[in-house]
Amino acid sequence: MGYNVTQKLIKDHLVEGEMKPGAEIGLKIDQTLTQDATGTMVMLELEAMGIDRAKTEASAQYVDHNLIQEDSKNPDDHLFLESAAKKFGLHFSRPGNGVSHPVHMQRLAKPGQTLLGSDSHTCANGCMGMLAMGAGGIDVAMAIAGEPFYVKMPKVWGVKVTGEFPDWVSAKDAILEMLRRHGVKGGVNHVFEYYGPGLKNLTAMDRHVIANMGAELGATGTVFPSDDETKRYMKLQGREDDWIELKADDDAKYDVQDEINLSELEPMIAKPSSPGNVVTVREVEGEPIYQSYIGSSANPGYRDFAIVSKIVEGKHIADGLSFDLNPTSRQMLIDLSEQGHIANFLQAGARLHQAGCNGCIGMGQAPATGRNSLRTTPRNFPGRSGTKEDSVFLCSPETAAVSALKGKITDPRNAGFEFPKVQELDKPTIDTQLLDKPLTPEQSAKEELVKGPNIASIPKMDELPNELELPILLKVGDDISTDEILAGGARVLPFRSNLPEISKFTFEIVDETYYDRAMKQREEGGHVIVGGTNYGQGSSREHAALAPRYLGLRVAIVKDFARIHWQNLVNFGILPLTFVNEKDHEGLEQGDVLIFKDLRNAIHKGNEVDVAVKGKDKIIKAEHALSKRQLEMMESGGLVNWVKDRLNA
């Protein structure tokens, strides 16, 4: 039997384990991506491990998230990251150069390679025939150090693509349709691989849009073949020599089958407050909006902006509406400017922002209280926009543009004018300065890390005790996101390199009393959190595991975990358990005290653990999915301690 593209990529990079779905495998990583919201911790971890230089083919550090410089914290950390890139031999992208995912696609992505990033949307580069995955920062630090990346062997979900988009429908509608079908946890432990005759109608950037939001499906990754369209795109970027063809064998099989006919799609929209809450635009048409927002890694291409420009050309947005334009790179800004699109935006009443993630991560552009925000971003988790009780809808650029003109959510097919055609540029700008090249080893050896006052070392993590008696400090429901565990945004993320300070924001969206209660309980041995399904969905930021660990979280018992957050919990010595009987979730209450006896032996003997509920004569059965390697890490108190133990040995 032949191989599909995903299996070929895994087979070519497999260094440990067997390609059996669910088994732990170790993969050689060719490239890494870090951004400033997560990269500061990665660089500190490299320093702590004593790494002198990146062992990957290419590693890049981007500054695209924390761009607002309201005080010295962000610019200080930007200088730290630049110094770390020089010291460890990384590419470096300066503030304002652009969003990491499309810039990486333009300058570094290579078909046939693996990419690991400390950003959950790293999977966007799967559009280039890569196995691109998001992970916690310390996993990326290990990859930079030349260590394999360990992950559960995924099943491959084949999606046959047919047809072509009708007018007013584009790639964002395709991935929203996939989310409508399968929800935010439907793709857990799967890689989505797109194939079929309809691929010829998807540009490289269309594929980027679809691959990017594979993260919202909970998928390990999204893979497209490397074909003539990939070659065309790389030639336009001056990188044709890096292209190779990579397609599925004719007799390749898939674990799961799906089909999407582009011709049958209509404009789609995700209602607040989940990317999986998808309906057709016509079902919510007429809802008034306060904001229409264009840009982000989920719609980063020239066409995504140019079509909006043509829709609003010669017109003006509705009164009282904020029309926000977020270019995705300097390269993009130049092209949009030269083609007259920037003038169209400004004349229509748009607000032009710097190239970066901006409001997508809550770094400015927060909507007004009680008002609807229409965005082309990938996520609309509660509070992610920066407004505590926000109301964010996700949609295509076409829907956002027409709605901006009308002042209300509008099916773009009801625009009242013909669909404007936009041609891709034959000669787009090639900006080789978006990435500073790595220094030579001799130059790097002379560099010192530049640490501002906001940089704090990672506190020592203690080993897993054999006996635990801990209260349930917090009980939560389904689909708790990392944004709810630890928010992003301009108020929180500047403390990303200062764990004691950033921990003060932990779970504040869910329970404002959590931090104070956790600090009191920390001195008494810590606590447990109980959750529902898809616990920890969303961002890869490891602070959502690090901060609760700092506050004394030792065990999380839930119905099931999102992949990256589960890995992050393991990495920092928090024992992730799932209910054997999901009904036991209902029988536990916040304040119950759980007793774990002979825990270290129990997790080694098998995958089940008996948990006693103090004073209730009740035993809860829970299970873990830890490999032998992860069991050793758990006993050591996490990956940092485990690495130190290995180095000392």
N, C-alpha and C positions, 0 to 999 in steps of 0.2 A: 504494500500500500504506500502511495506517495505521501508527501508532507505538504501541509499548508504553510503559508508564510510564517505564521507564529511559531510553528514547530521547527521550521528551518532556523529561525533566529535563536530559539532556545537551544537546539541541538548544537549549533555552531559556538555557543558560549557556555555550554554546560561543563562545569568543573567538579560538581559533586551531586550525588543523588541520581534518581531515575525519573524519566519523564512519564510518571504515573500521576494522574490528577489527584491532588490532595497531598501528595508526598512533598517533603521539603527538598528543594533543589538549591544549589549554589551556582550563580551565574557570574561570569567575568563581565565587568563593566568597562566599556570603552570610553564613555564620556559622562561627565557630571554637570549638573546645573544647580547653582545656589543663588538665592536672591537675598535681599537685605533683611527681610523680616525673619528669615531662618538662617541665613549664612553666617551671621555673627556668632551664633552658638557653634556652628560647624567649624569655624576657624579657631575658636577657643578649644574645641575638642581635638583638632589637629595639633594644636600647641600642647595640650595636656598629654597626648599620646606620643609626643616627641617626633612627629613626622617632619622630615626636612623638605620633601618635594613631592608633588603629585605624581602618582605612578600610572595615571590614565593617559590615553592618547590625547584627550582634550578635556579640560575642566574650565568652566567659566563662572565668574562671580558677577551677578548683575545687581544694580541698584535701581529698582523700579517701584517698590512698594512705599517706603517711608520717605517721601519726597518733600513733605511740608516741613519747613525749618522754622518752627515757631520759637524754638530755643536751640541750645547747642547740642542736644542729645542726638538728633538724627545726623547733622553734619559731622559730629565727632565720630559716630559709628561708620559713616561713609569713608572717612580717612582711615579708620581701622581696617575696613574691608579692602581698601586700595593697598594698604601696606601688607595685608595678609596675602593678597593676590600676588604681589611682588615676591614676598618671602617664600610662598609655596609653589610658585610657578604656574599661576592660573591666568587665563584671560580675564580682563576686567572691563565692565561696561559702566560708564559714569552716569550720575543722575541726569535724567533728561534724554538719555540716548534711546530709551525705549523699553517696552515690555519684554521680559526675558524670552518667552516662548516663540514669538514671531522673529525676534532678533536671532535667536539660536537657530531657528529654521533657515534664516537667510544666510548666516555666516558659518555655521559649524555642523549642522545636521548632515549625516551620511547614511544612505541606504545600507542595510546589512549590519548596522552597529547597534549596540545597546546604549541607552541613556538613562541615568538615574538622577532624579532631581529632588531637592528638598522643597518641593512645591507640588501639590497634588495634580496640577494641570500640566505637569511635565509630559503627560501622555499625549499632549497635542502634537508632539513631534513624531508620533506614530504615523502621521500623514506622509512621512518621507520614507516609508519602508524600514522603520526602526522599531525595535522593542523599547519603548520609552515608558518609564514608570515613575510615579511619585513615591517618596518614602520619607521617613523621619530623618532629621538632620544627621544624627549619629550614624545611621546606615550609609548616608552619603559620605560622611567623613571616612568611614571604613573603606568605601569604594575608592575614594581619592588616595587612600593609603595602599591601594592595590589588593584589598581583600575582596572576596566574592560577596555578592548580595544574595541573601537567603530569602526565599519566598516559597509559598505553596505552589506546586505545579498547577497552573490554571487549566481549566477546560477552555476549548476554543469555540466561540459562538460565531458561526458563519452567517453573514448577512449578504444575501444576493441583492445587488442593486440593479434596477431596470429603469427605463424611461428617462425623462429629462424634466427639469423644473418648468412649470407653467409660469406665465407672467405673475409678478408680485409674490412669488414663493422662492425661497433660497435655502441654503444649507442649514441655517438655524432652525427652520421649520422641520427639516429632516431629523435632526437630533432631538428636538422637542417631541416629535412623533414617537421616537424610540423611548423617550422618557414616559410618554403617555401610556405606552404599551407595558413597560416593564418596571417603572418606578425607580426610586433612588437606591434600592438594594437588589434589584433584579440581576445586576451583572456581577455581584460579588463572586470572587474566585474564578472569573472568566476574563478572557481577552476577546474583544469583539474584532472580528476580521471581516472587512468589506471586500467583496469581489463581484464580478459579473459585468454584463455589457453596459450598464448604466454608469460605470466608473469613467467612461470617456467623456461624460457630461459633467464631471466634478473636477474643478481646477484643484491645484495643490492647496490653495487657501480655503476652498470649500471643504476639502478633506481635513484641514486644520481645525475648522469650526466643529466638525463632527467628532474628531478625535479628542479635542479639548474637553468637550462635555461628556466624554465617556467616563470621566471622573464622577460625574453626577449620577451615573448608573451604578456606581460602586465598583466598577470594573478594575482589574489589575492593569489593563491597558487597552488601547485600540490600535489596530494595525491595518495599514493599507499596503498594497503591493508597490514596488518601485517599477514604474512603467514609463511609457513615452511622455506622459504628463509630468511625472517627476523629473525626467530628463529635461523637458522644456523649461520647467521652473528653474532648475539648477543652472541651465545655460544662461537664462536671463540674469541670474545672480553672479555670473562669471565663474561658476564652480562646476562646469560640466565634467571635468576630469574626475570629480569625486563620485560620479554617478555609476551605479551598477544596476543591472536588471535583477529584480527579485520577485518572482511570482509563485503562486501555488502550483504544485504538480497537477496534471490533468486528472489523476485519480485520487487527489487529496480528499480527505473526509473531515467533517466537523462534528463536535460533540453535540452541538445544538444548531438548529437551522432556523433562519428567519429570512424574510424578503421584504424589501421596501421599494415600491414603485414611485419614483419621483414625480411621475406624471399625475398621480392621483392625490398628491399632497395639497393641502390648503394652508393658509396662514395659521400658525399655532401660537399659544401664549401660556406661560406658567404663572398661575395666580399665586399670591402670597400664601404661605411663606415657605415654599419648597419648590425646587426645580422639577419635582415629580408631579406637581399639582397642575397638570397640563389639560387645557381644553382648546377648542378652536377659538380664534379671535372673535368670530361672529357671536359666540355665546356670551361674551362680556362687552360687546360693542356698546358704546355710549357712556361708559364709566369715565367721569372727569379725571384729568391728570394735572399734576403740578409740575412734573419734570419728565423730559424725554432725553435719554442719555445714550449717546452713540460711542462705541469703542470697546476696549478691553481685549484680552486674549481670546475671548469667545467669538469675536467678529473683528479680526485685526487686519484684514486685507484691503488693498487699494479699492477693489470693487465695492466693499462694504461701506466705504466712505463716499466713493464717487456716485453711487446710486442715490444716496441721501442728498448729496449736492444737487443732482439733477432733479430730484423730487421737489426740493424747496427753491430751486432757481427761479428768480423773479417773483417770489411769494414772500410772505412773512408769517412767522409763527403766531399762534393764538396769544391773546392778551393774558398776562399773569402767569406765563409758563416759562420755566427755565429749560433752555435747549442746550445741553452740554455736549461738547465735542472733545473726545479724548484720543488724539492721534497715538498710534502704537509705536512709532519710532521717528527719529529725525529723518531717516530715509523716506518714510511715508510722508512726512510734513513737506519735504522738498517736492515730491511728486504732486501732492495735492495742491501745493502753491503754484507750481509751474502750469498746471492744467486748469487753473482758475477756480478750483473747488473751494479753497479757503475764502475767497471773495464771496462766493455764493453763500457760504455758511454765515459769514459776518453780516452780509446784507439782509439775510433772513432773520437775524436776531440771535444768532448762536453765541454761546460763551466758549471760547477756545482755551483749552487747558494744555499743560505741558505733556509731552509724551511719557506715559507711565500708567501704572495701575489705578492710581487716584481713587475715585469713589467706589470702584469695584471692591476694594479692601477696606472701605470706610475712611479713606484718607482724603477728607474733604468731600464736597458735593452732597452732603447729607440732605435728604428731603425734609420739607416742613412737616410738623406734627399733624397727623390725621389726613395727610394728602397722599395721593397715589403717585408713584414713580415708575415710569416705563423705561426699562434698561435692556441693552443688548449684552449684558454681563452674564457670566455662567451661573451665578448663585443669588438666591434671595432669602437666605436663612434669616430668622428673626434678629433684628438689630444689627445685621452685618453692614448696613448702609451708614451707620453712625447715629441714626435716629432710633431711640429705644423701642418705640412702638411704630415701626415703619410698615409701609404697604407697598412692596416692590413686586412688579410684574416683569417677566423675562420674555423677550420677543426678538424678532428679526429687525434689521435696519429699515426695511421697507415699512413695517408696521409702526416702528418708532417715529419715522419721518412723517408719514401721513397723519399720524395721531398728533404730532406736534403742530401741524398746520390746523387741525380741527379743534385742538384743545381737549380731546377726549379719545379714548381707545376706539380705533377705527380699523375695520378690515381694509387693508390697503387696496383691495379690489374695488372698493367704493370711493376711491380718491376723487373721481370725477374728471380725470384726465388720463391720457394714454400712458402706458408703462414706458418710462424712458430707458433706452438701451445704453449700456455702458460697455466699452471695449477695454480689455486688459491692455496695459502699456506694452508696446513692442520693445522699448528700451527704458526700463525703469532705472531709477537712480541706484547706483551701487556705492554704498558708503562703507568702505573698509575700516573707517575710524570708529565704528560703533563698538568695536572691541579693541582694547589695548592688548598687544601681544604679550605673552609671558616673557619674563626676563630669563636670561641664560642661567644655568646653575651657579656660575661664578658670580654673576650679578646678584642673584637671590641670596647667596650666602652672606652678603654684606648688609642685607636689609634687616631692620628691626620693626617689630609690631608697634604701631602707634595707638596707645590705649588712652581714651578719654576717661573722665571721672565716672561715666555711667557703665563702664565695663566691670562686671563682677565675676569672679571665678565660680565654677559650678561647685556647690557644696558637696561634701562627701556623702555618699549613699550607703547606709548600713545593710548588712546581709539580711536575708529572709529568716525571721525567727522560726523555730520549730513549733512553738506554742503561741497562739494569738487569741485574745479575747477583746473584740472590737465592736463599737457601736456602728449601726447604720446611720451615718451622719446626713445622708441625702438619698432620697429615692426619687427617680425620674421615670418618665414614660418612654415612648418610642421615638426614634429618629432624632435624638439629641445630637446636635452638631458640635464640632470643635469651636465654632463661633459662639455657641452658648456656654461651652465649658470655659473658654478663654477668648474673649472678643478680640477682633483686630481693630483697626482704626487709629485715628490720630491721637486719641487719648491713651491708648494702651500700648501699641506697638513700639513707641520710642523706648520702652523699658525692656525690649526683647533680650538685651544682653545683661539684664540685672534681675535675676530670678526672685530675690526677696521682694522687689518692688512690683514686678509684673504679677506675682501670685496674689496680690491684693485685689485683683479684678476677677479672680477665679469664680465661676458660676454665678456672677452677679446678676446676669440676665434671668437666671432660674431662681436664685435664692440669695438675696442681698446679705443674709446673715451667715452664709457659709464660711467666709474667710475667718470671721471672729470665732465662730464655733470650732473651726478646724485648728486654729492656732492654740486654743485652750486644750483641745484634745490631743494635739501633737505631743505634748509632754507626757501624756499618759499612754503612749504606744501607737497612736494613730487611729484610723477609722476605715470603714467600708462604704462603698457606694453601690447601690442597686439600681439597675436600669432595664429598659425594655429592648426592643429590636433595633438593629442598625446603630448601636451606640457608638458615638464618635465619628459620624459621617462628616465628609467635607475636607477641610484643609489638612495638609500633612504636617502643619506646624507642631513640633514636638513639645512646645510650651504647654499645650493642652494636656500632656502627660507629666511634664516636668513640674509644673506649678502645683497640681494636686499632690504629687509625690513629695514636694518640699513641705506641703501642708499636712503630711502624714497619711496620705492614702496608701494603703498596703494591698487591698484586694478590691477588685471590681467584679461584681456578679451580675450578669445581664442575660437577656434572651439570646442575643448574638451581637457581634462586634462588626464595625466597619474595618476593612483590612489594615489600612495604614495606622489607624489609632491603636488597634490591637498590637501591632508590631511595636509601636512607640511605648505602650504600657510595659511590654516585655523588656524593651531596651533599658527602661529605668526602674526595673525591679518591682513593678506593680503586678501582682498575680491576677491574670484575666481568667475568670471562670464563667461558664455558661450553665444555666439551669438544665438539668436532665429533664425535669418536668416543668414546662413554662408556667403552669398554674401556680407554682411555688412563689412566683413573683408577686402574685396578689396576696399571698399569705404573710408576706413580710411587711413590716411597718418601719418608718423612720423612727429611730430610737431603740429598736430591737438590738440586743447585743448578741453577736455571733461568736461561736467558739470553734477554733480550729486546733485540733490535737494532732501531735506527731506529723505536722504538715510536710516537712521536708521528705520524710519517708513516704508519706501518702502519695505525693505527686510523682515519686519515682516508681512506686509499685504498680501503678496503673493510671488511667486518665480520670478516674473518679475520686472525688473528695467528699467526705461526710462533714456537713456543717451543722452544728447544734445551735438551736436558738435558746438562749439562756432563759430559764424560768417558764418555758412554754412546752417542755417535754416534746420537742419537735426536732426532727433531723431533716435537713435539706440536702439533697444530692446534687452536687455540681461536678462539672468536668472541665478539663483543660485540653488544649491542642498543642502543647509544647513539644518540640523535638528534644532529643538528648542534649544537643548544644544549648538550646534555650533553657532547659532545666538547670544546666550548669550556670548560665547567666543569671537566672532567677535566684539561685542560692547565693551567688556572689553579691547580689544587690543591684545587678544591672550590667549593661554592656561595658561601661567605662571601667568598672572594677574587674570585670572578666578579662578585658584586654590588658589591664595592668598586671593581673595575676599571670597571664601568659608571658608578658614581657619580662617580669621578674623571674619566672621559671627558666 
